[in-house]
Amino acid sequence: MGMPDDARTAVPRPRLRTSGHLRRTKLVTAFAITALVGIGSYAATYEALIKVSTPATGSIAPAPSISTGSVPPPTTPAQPHP
């Protein structure tokens, strides 16, 4: 009944990828995607910080300076408060 043991062992069955290999592949892929997203976020943040920290040039006029010499000093009351 059935095939002899020799015939069963003589025909190699195609090996399927093991679950461990698939798990490792998914893990490596997840780390690669995370690294790319992290690099993109860092680059975008760096660009924004550079744009904010550099002085503006162009048509924006400088703000007028405020002189404290034209402000009168505070007056003191003649009668102290009880």
Secondary structure by P-SEA (a helix, b strand, c coil): ccccaaaaaaccccccccaaaaaaaaaaaaaaaaaaaaaaaaaaaaaaaaaaaccccccccccbbbbccccccbbbbccccc
